[in-house]
Amino acid sequence: MHAGTTNADGSLTKSKTEAMFCPHAGPTSELAHADVPEPFYISPTHHIPFTNEFCYLGSILTTDLSDDRDITVRIRKGMQQVGAL
């Protein structure tokens, strides 16, 4: 599998497009921690991969819709800045 489209000359163009599957998360839902689905194929040469997390407007979004990962990263970045002083 490749992450992008094939140009007329056979070279690959990397795409920034990705999708995130967020299953319904109930209190006992096992789907909240489900594996990432297979890529969605638009054509034989182009697909949209799924991911467990991605950064949007500076915040990290995850499939379980929890802000734990975002808070952890923000604290780590803050500590790195204080340590650089």
N, C-alpha and C positions, 0 to 999 in steps of 0.2 A: 504494500500500500504506500501511497505517497501523499504528501500534504500540499496539494496545489494542483495546478492545471498544466497540461503539456502544450507547449507552443508548437507552431508549425515546423520549427527546426528540430524538435524533439527535446528541447531543454525544458526544465521545470520552472514554474513561477510559484513561489511560496505564497499561500493565502493566509491572511490573518483571521479569516472567518472560522468560528467554532461555535458549537452549541453546548448547552448544559441541560441535562435531563434532571428535573426536580420532581421525584415521585411524591405522592401524597404522604405526608409524615404525620402519623398519629402517635399516640403515646407508646404503642407496642409495635409500631410498623417496622418490619424488617426491610422494607423497600428503601427506607431512608439511607441505608448503607449499601445499596445495590451497586453492582459493578457498572462501569461506564458502558452504554450500548455501543454496538458496532457503528462505524461511520455511516452517514446517510449519503448515498450515491446520487448525485444529480445527473451524471452521465458516466460513461465508462472511464473517462479521464479526469473527472472532478468529483470530489466528495467533501462533505462537511464533517469533521471529526467531533466527537463529544469529549468533554472534559469534566473533571470533578470539581475544579475551581478555576476562577479567572478574576482578573482585576478589572473593575469598572468604576471609573471616576474616582480612583484612589482607594476604593474599598474592595476587599476580597470577598467574592460571592462563592458559596459552596453549595453542594447538592442537598445538604441537610438544612440549609437556610439558617445555620447557626453563625453567630458573630465571633465565636471563639478564635478561629484562625486569624481573623482580621485584628482582633485585640492583641493577640500574641505577637503578630508582626509589628504592629504599631508600638508596642512596648519595647520590643527588641531594637527597632530603629531609634527610638528615643534614647535608650541606654547607650547605643553606639554613638549618638551625637554628644551625649554628656561625657562619655569616655574620651572623645576626641578633643575636649577642651583642655 
